[in-house]
Each structure stands twice: as C-alpha cells, then as structure tokens.
Amino acid sequence: MKKSSRIMSALLAAAMLVVSAAGCSNSGTETSSASSDTATSSSAAEGESSAAESGASDAAPLSGKITVEVFDRGNTGGSDPTNNHWTQWIQEKFTGETGVEVEFVSVPRSEEVPRLNVLMASNSAPDISYTYTASVVYNFYKNGGLADLTSSLANYGQDLTEYLGEEVLSYGQFEPGVQVAIPAKRISLAKTMTYVRKDWLDKLGMELPTTKEEFHAMLTAFKEQDPGNVGENLIPFEAYADATWCFSPILDSFIDYSADPKELAINNPAGIGLTLPGYEEGVKWINQLYNEGLIDTQFPMYKDNVQTDANVSAGFVGVYSHNYDYPIRTSPGIYTELLKVVPDAELVPIDCFENPHMDNKHIKQIYNPVGLYIFVPATSQNVDGAIAYLNWLSDYDQRFYLTCGEEGVNHTLDENGIPVMVSVEGEMIMNSPNNLDYALILNGVDLDDQEKNIEVLSKSYEPQYVDLYMQAYDLSVTDGLTIPRISTPIDAEAQYTANLQEKAKEVMCNAIVAAPENFEAAWDAGIQEYLAAGAQQCIDERSAAWDAENP
C-alpha cells in the first residue's frame, strides 16, 4: 500500500508535465535516464492451464484475469470496442488456452494521454496499456509507475521475444537489460515523398526531374508558363507551417549524414534536426525558392493540412511533399478529389534530391522499426498474464486473423494468395485499420515476408492506386537511413519536446520568408531562441548519454 501511494503521488505531480510532452510524435523514443523504482507483481500459481500452452517456457501455471486497453475511436457505424466479434474471439481463444480471463477497457483515442494519466495516477490503468508517445511512457517509468517485465518476458514471452527481435525490444529498455515496455513492430518504414503534376510536365515537354537543379527549373517553368491554366491561384510548390516535415525531402539532401555519428545523434533532439550539419544550407535553398515566388506565400499561415489539401485537390498545385502515401489515402482523398476537377491530372512521386555528402545518393530518413509502446502498470496483479497475452498475439495464426479477418468476409485472396481487404459493416467491422487496436504488437499486416507485407499494404488502397503506391513506397525507402540512436532516455526531452516542436516551426517559417540578405540573421536569431527554449539542454544531455553509451 505504501508503494501504491508513493506511485500515485508521483504520477499526480507529473501529470501536467506528461500532458505537455504528449503531443510529440516525431521521435520521442529517446527520452531520459531513469529511476530504479520499478515493480513486478506475481501471478497466482493456481489453475490448470500451463504456461507452455501460450508458447512460454517451463514456468508457473497462469490464472486470474487481465484488463486490456482498447481505443474508442468513435467510428460512425463502428462496434462497441469492448464487446464485439473480435473481443469475443480473443476471450474465447486466449482464455481457453491459458485460463486467464480478458476484459477490455476503452480509452477515447482523442484524449488517450490525459485519460491514461488519470488512470495511472489512480492506480486503475489496465494491465495492458499503450500509447504512441514514448515520452509519456518514460515519465511513467521515471515515477515508478511501470512493472519490470524482464523476468515475465523470459518465462512467458519467448515467442514474443523471437517475433519482435532484439532491436525492437531495445526501444522498451530505459536502462540496460531492464524491459519496461514492449514496443510494437512497425511493418512499413517509409516516411515522406514528393509528388508532382506529371501532366503539367507533359504539357511543357519536360521530363521528371532527377536532380535539385532540374527540380528548380521545373518549378520555375510551372510559375512562368502555368501549364495547368490555373491563373492567379497557381502554386508551384505547396507547403504548410510544419516546415521541418513538409520540406524534409529537400532538407535530407543537404544534411551531412557522413558526419561524426555523435554529432548527428546529439543534434536531433526528439527528431528535431535544426542544428544538424548542413541543415542551415537546406533551409537557405528553400528560402531562395520562396523569394523567387515558387512556394505558396501563405504557407506559414496554414497550421494544418486543411487548406493545403484543398489547394492540391482543386488543381492549383504543381508539387507537394507529405507522407509517402498521402495523396492516395481514402481520407482526405486528395488524388480522387483532384481527378473530379481535372480528369486528366496525373500525380506521380519523384526522388530527385541528391546529397553531395553521400555520393549524390538520394538520401532520406525513414522511420525507426517501432510503433506504439505497450506497458504494464506497476500496480498490476498479473504481469505474467499480461506478457502471456502479448506472447499469444505474436503467434502467426492470431496475427493473421486479427489483422486480416475471415476470408470471404474481411478479405479475399488474390492469385498470389495475398489478402485483399474489403469494406465490412455489421459485427465483423474493424474499428481500426487491420484491427491494430487489438493486434497491438504490430502496426500493419505481417505475413512473415516483407515483400508480401508491402503488397498487402498496396492492396488496401483503391485498385487504381496500387501501382502508384508501390512506386512511392520503393522510392521512399531507397537509400533510407535513420539518425544514430541514443538509447538512454533524455530527461530534458520529456520536458521540452512539445515546446521545441512549436519553436522549430516558428524558426523555420521566419527564416524561409526572410529576404535573402536577411536570411543569416533570421536563422541565427531563431537558432538562439530554439537553443534557449530547451534544445541546448537536450543536446547537452544527449552528448553525455552518447559518451556513456560509447566509452
């Protein structure tokens, strides 16, 4: 009882801090050093079901009950997330095999972090809880709120360990050798892509650009010749206020990824790379494009995608960078809406930004291999049962059924045996893509063959976009890399990430719209503000952590 009270007090004291850090989804996987006040709870030794039945080692039998978080996404026409075909199937199968009962607890997706804070502070969080925000998990850990999963994973999670692998699991270790979270496996690592109106190029008799110089010439031709007959609404290159994101394909071509690994690692706090070597040169080039009238002059005013999506869909835009699959997603349906306005429009991905520091390869950052973070609260009375549940989910049969459903209902099989998802209503509806809220340990569909996995992803789009998806995916991962990782959590990032993300937008926008002769002054002033807003403290802590990890 004393331990529970101590945890509750600490978590209540930290709740506001966690909420302020929760908005950061860019990186967030490298946050701070940790206290040793973790806890493990034992599982009851009664029951007739053996651990071996859930793929575990020769350990004590399982029994009791576990509670499992599930997002309530508020889907129109969706099912009760705690009581539907999928939850009933899990309860029947898992309980039948292990003797452990399962109860699902809904948490609104739109307010999952504040709700999770309340549940943790009141010692009522589900035995299996999760979030996509690593800094939130780390704050729980710092305050003694997470169970140590190490021994349970060894005894009841052998299949899970084999499935996820050492690299993925390492993201859930906030100190060496201590497993306090189970990261989900991310199937697709593709991140960003630049799309161009090929029909405009065709009218100009121009080929798709293959270099930055050709890209510049293309934008200039769009501005001067208006091949789409757009008139005063013409936007050669669209963007919005999150400039570190929507200009990232260009910026990646200026960053010196051949620099010392430590320099790269410490200058990327929470995935914000403003002080990376070469970054300033990339922003300066974008500033040149802006001052030549090639970028939407209103972009700093667009705080989200709403207006930019509308401009692309209306046929005003020649070039747009975003998520690698963004234009062909069902929502917001940019390409589909564009074709309604301009039936002969053709959007295609381009990969034309050579990096002189990397033998002129078209370098771009890709995602790290993890999705959400699953954890067990220190107050859980059935840590072993929770790990056994995740272990059970790692079995291929469970993974396939939960992510693909029943053949002839949720999917059909193509000529190569690849599942093609179909829209379903009624009791078999999936409230999230491929039931990711139930599959938990993976983000996507995993057929144990990456080529097939990507083919499955491609077939989740409208048939006319399948080939385009494959093209965009291939380009987005070619010459892809990640910044060298610091595995030690960084306390300053847990505190400052949300503020730094907003400051980075401000710095970038001010520098890009500055007059050419004022660029250096605007950039230098912005960087000083960025460093003073907490980035310098993050960099210093990352430097110390790097040195400790690389003696």
N, C-alpha and C positions, 0 to 999 in steps of 0.2 A: 504493500500500500504506500509506503514512503517513496518507493521508486516511482510509482504511477503519479503521485502528487508532484514529485520533482519534475517529471517529464511534462506534465500538464502545465505547470507554472512556466517552464522554459519555453514551451511552444506558444503559450499565450503571449509571452513577452516578445517573441519573434514574429508573430503573425503578420504585423504590418510590414515588416521587412520582407517577408516572403512574398506578400502580395505585390509589393513594388517591384520585385525581381521577376515576377512570374510572366511578364509579357515578353520575355526574351526567348525567342525560338530559334535564333540563328545558330547558335552553337550551344552554349550553356552546359556543355559536357565537361568542362574543365573548371570546376569551381573548388573550393578551399580545403585546407587541412582540417583534420577532424578530431573530435573528442573521442575518447575510448569508451564513453558511456553508452555502449550498445547492449542489447539484451537478447537473450534467446529464451523462448519458452518451450517447455517439453510437451510432447504429445502423450496422450494416455496410452498405456500399454495393453489395454484390453481390446477385445474384438477378434473376430475370426479371420478377417481378411489380411493376407500377408503383404508386406511391402513389395515383395517380388512381383505381385500381380500388377503393380503400377510401374514396373521397369526399374525398381530400386534395388539396392544391394541387400545383403542379409542383415536387415535392421529390424527393430521392434515393429510389431503389427500396428496398423493405423486404425483409428476410430474417431469418433466425435463429429464435429461439424466445422465447416469453414464458411466465411462470408466473402463474396467476391464483388468488387466494384464493377459497375457497367454504366457507360454513358447513356444518359437520356438525351437524345438529340432533338427531341420534339418534332420528329418527322411527321409531315402530313400523311395520313394513311398508314403510318407505321404501327408496329405492335408494342405491347407493354414490354419494355426492355427487361423486366424481371420475371416475366411469366409468358413464355411463347414457345413455339416449336423447338427452338434451339436451346433454350434454358432447360426445357423438359428433357430433351435428348441428352444433354450433359448430365443432368441429375440422375437420369436412369442409368446411363452407361458408367459414369465415374463412380457413383455410389455403389452400383452393383459390383464393380471390380475391386473397390478398395474398402468399402464400408464407411467411407467419410461422406457425410451429408453436405450438400452445397446449397447455400442461399445467396441470391443475387441482391445487391443493394444499388439502387440507381443514384447517380450524381449528375446534375444538369451539365451538359458539355459546355454551355456558355458561361458557367460560373464555377468550373470544376476546381480551380485553385482556391478561391475563397471558401468554398464548401469543404474542400479537403483540409484546409487549415482548421476549420471549426471541428471537423470530425477527429482530427489528430489531437487537438487541444482538449477535447472532451473524452479522450480515450475510447472513442466509438468508431474509429475508422475500420473498414472491412479488413479481414485477414489478408486479402489480396487487394492492394490499392495500386493506382498507377497515375502517371501524368507524363506529358510530353516535355515538361520543363525540368531539366536536370538540376537547376539551381534550387528549385523547390525541394527536391529530394535531398539535396545536400544540406539545406537548412534544417530539415527534419533530423538528419543524421547528426549534425553538429549539436543539436539539443537533446540527443539521446533518445530520439523517437523511433529508431529503426532497429529491428531484430537483426542479429548476426545470423546470416543464412549459411555460413560456411559448412558447418557440420551437417546440417539438414540436406544441403546440396550434395554432399559426399555420400550420404546414406540413402537419400530418396530421390536424387536428381541426376542419376548417371546418364540417362538418355537425354535429358535436357542439356547437360554439360556437353555431351558429344554433339548434339544438334547445333547449339549456339556457337560453340568453339571458344577458345581462349581469348581471342581478340575482342569479340563482342562482350563476353563476360567481364573483361578488364574494365569496361566503362562503368560497371557497377561496383567497383572496388575503390573506396575513398581512402584507403590505406592499404599497403601491400598485403596480399593474401587474405584479406577480410572481405567477404562478399556481403554487401548490404542492400544491393538492388539487383534485379535481373533485367537487363536491357533486352528489348525485342530486336530481332534481326530485321534489318531493312533490306528488302529484296532488290529494289532499284536504287542505284546510287546517282542516277542522272539528276542534274540540278537546273541549269539555265540554258537558254538557247535564244538566238536572234532570228526573227522571221522577217522576210522581205516580200513585197508585192512583185512577184516574178512577171506578172502580166504588164506591169509598168516597164520593167526592163525590156521585155519583148518589144513593146512599142517603141522603145528608144534604140533597139538593135544592140543592146548591151548584154554581156554575159553576167552570170552570177559572180560577185566579187570573190577573190581568193586572197587578197591582202588588205591591209588597212588603207593603203593608198587607193586601191580600187574602190573600197567602201566609201571613202571620202568623195571620190569622183562620182560615184553613184548618187550619193545624197545631193551633191551639187547639181547634177542633171535633173533629179527629181524637182528641186527647187526652181531651177531656171526654165524647165520645159514642161512641167506639170503634165506628165503623161496620162494621168487619170482624169484630166479636165475637172479638177476639184475646185479651182478658183481660189477665193480668199480663205477658204478653210483648209488649204493644203498644209500638211505637217510632214516634212520629210522623215523626221525621227521623233517618235513619241517617247515620253518618259513621265515619271511622277516623283514625288518628293523623296521617296526612299531610294536615293541615287546610288548608294552603295550596292543595292540589289539590281536595279534595272539597267545600270551601266556595267555590271560585273563582267560580262564577256569581254568588253574593251579593257577594263582595269586589269583583268587577269593577264592580258598580253603585255602589260608594262611592268608588272611585279617581277622582281629578280628572284625567282624561285631557286636559283643556283647559289644564293647567298648562304651564309653560315646557318645551319639548322636552328641554332639558338636564337639568332636574330629574327628568323621567321616565326618561331614559336612564341617568343615573348611579346612580339608586336602585333599579336592577333587576339587581344582580349575579347572573350565572348564572341569571337568570329568577326570582330570589327577591325579591319586592317589598315586604318588610315596612316599609320606610321611604318607600314611595311616598305622595304626598299623598292623604289620605282613607282610607288602608288601616286605620289605627287605628279610625276610626269604624265601618268594616265589621266588624272583629273585636268591637267593643263591642256591635254589634247582635246578632251571633251569641252573645255572652256572655249577652245578655238572653234569647234563645231557650232557651239551655241552662238558665238559672236558673228559667225558667218550666216546666221539665220537658218541653220539646218535642224535645230532642235526646238520643240514646242516652247515658246517663250513663257507659257503659263505653267510649266511643269512643277515649279516649286509650290504652286497653289493646290495641286492635286494631292491630297493627303492619303488617298487610297486609289483603287483601280477603277472606280466608277466612271469617271469622265474619260480616262484613257481607253478603257474598254469600249465606251460608246463611240469614241473617235475612230478607233480601228474598225469597229463594226459598221460604221457609217461610210467607210471607204475613203476617209481623209488622210490615212497614214501610210507611209511607204515602208517604214522599218519600226520594229517593236521588239524589245527584249523582255523576257519574263521566264517563268517556269518552262522547262523544255517542252511540255505538252499543253501549255496554257491555251493556245488558240483553238485546240480541237476538243477541249473538255466540254461535256454536255452543259455545264454551268461555269461561266456565263455564256457559253456558246458563241464565242466571237466569230469563228470562221463561218459557222452556219448562218449567223445573222448577216455577215458581210455578203454572203452569196445571195441573200434575198434582195440586197440593194444593188450589188454589182455581180450579176450572174457569171461573168467570165473572169472574176477575180481569182488569183492564184497566190496563196501564201505558201512559201517554202522556207525551210531552215537553212541558214548559212553559217559557215565556220571559217571565217576569213581573217581572224586576228592573230597574226604571227607574233611570237615572243622572241625578241632578239637575244635574250639572256639564255634561252633554252633551244638553241639551234633552229630558231624560227618555227618551232612546233607550235601548234595551236592549243596552248595550254589552257586548261580551265579547272576550277575547283569542282570537286564532286562531294557528295555527302559522305559523312562517316558511316560505318555499317550498322548503326543502331537507330531504332525508332523510339517508342515510348519506354519509360522506366517503371518497372514493376517493383513494388516493395512490400514488406510485411511489417506492420507496426510492432514496436517493442512490447505492446500490451497484448499481442495475440496469444491465445491459449493453444494454438495448433499450428505452429510454424512448420512442423513436419508435414502435416496435411496440406498446407498451402504449397509447399515445394513439390509434394507428390502430385498435386493438381496440375501444376505447370509442367511437370515431367510427363504426365499423361497427355497433355496437349501437344507435346513435341512428337508424339507418335505420328507417322505418316497418315494413317487412316483417319485419326481425329483431325489432323490439319486439313486434309483434303475435304472431308465432309463439311467442316465448319466454314471453310473459305469458298468452296465451290457448290456445296449443297447436293441435292439429288439430281442425277441425270434425268433429263426429260422434264424437269420442273424448274430448277435453278440454272441449269446449264445443258447444253448439248455438246457432243464431241465432234470435232471436225475430222477430216480424212486422215489426219496425223494423230488422232487421239487427244488433241488439245481441247480442254474445256472452253466453251464459248458461253459466257454468262448471258442470261436472258432476264428481262424485267419480270418481276413476280409481284402479285398482290395477294392479300389474304394471309393465312397462317404461315406460309413459307417465305414471307418477305424478309429481306435482310435490312436491318435498320442502318447499317453502315456498309461501305464497300467491302465485299468479301468477308463480312462479319468480323472486321478487325477488332471490334469491341469484345468479341468472345474468343477469337483465336489468340489474342494477346501477345504471344511470343514471337509473332512475325507480322510484318507490315507488307501485305501483298499475298500472292499465291506462290507456294514453293513446291514444285514437282521434283525436287532434288536434281534439277538440270537447269542451269541458268538460262540457256538459250530458250528452253521451253517456257521458263518463267516469264521472260520478256515477251514471248509470243502470246502468252495468256494475257499479259497486260495490254498488248496491242489490240487484242480482240475485245477488250472492254470498251473500246470506242466505237463510234458509228462505222459501219463497214467501209465507207468511202475514205475514212481517215487512217485505216490500218497501215497502209504502206507509208504514209506520211509520219505516223508515229514511229515506225521502225527506223526511218531515216533520221528523225530528230533524236531518238534515243542513241543511235550509233554515233552521231556527231557529238552529242553531249558528253559521252564517256571516253571518246578517243583523246588520248593524251591527258586524261583526267588525273588529278592528284589531290591530296589533302595536305594541309599545313602540318608540319611536325607537331605531334601531340604532347602535351604536358598532362600526365595522368593525375597528379596531385591536385585536388580541388583548391581553388583560389578564393579566399575569403572576400577579397575586395570585389570580385566579380558578382558574388551573391548580393553585395550591397549596391553596386553601381551600374550593373548591366542595363537596366531599363533606362536610366538617365543617359547613359552613354549612347544608346541606340538613337535617342531623340537628338542628342547633341551632334552625332555624326550626320544626321540628315541636315541639320542646320549648317554645319561646316561645309558639307558638300554643295548644297544649293547656293550658298553665298559665294563660294569660290567659282562655281561654274558660271554664274551670271555676272561675275565681275568683269569690268572692262579689261582687255588684255594687259594693259600697262599696270593694272591694279591687282592682277592675279596673285603674285607672290605675297603681297601684303595681306590680301584677304585670306590666303591659305595659311600663312604663318600665324596670323591672329587667331584663326579658327582652331588650329592645332594647339595653340597655347591654352585656349579655353577648354578644348577636349581633354588635354592632359590634366588641367586643374580640376575638371569635373569628376576625376576619379581614375582616368586612364593611366596616369603615371603610377598611381598606387598599384593598379592591376599589373602593369608592366614590371614594376619592381618585385612584386610577389611572384610573378611568373618567372622572373630571372632567378630568384632564389630557389624556386621549386625545380627549375631546369637543372641548376647546378647540383642540387641534392640528388636528382634522379640520374645525372650523368657525371659522376665524380671523376 
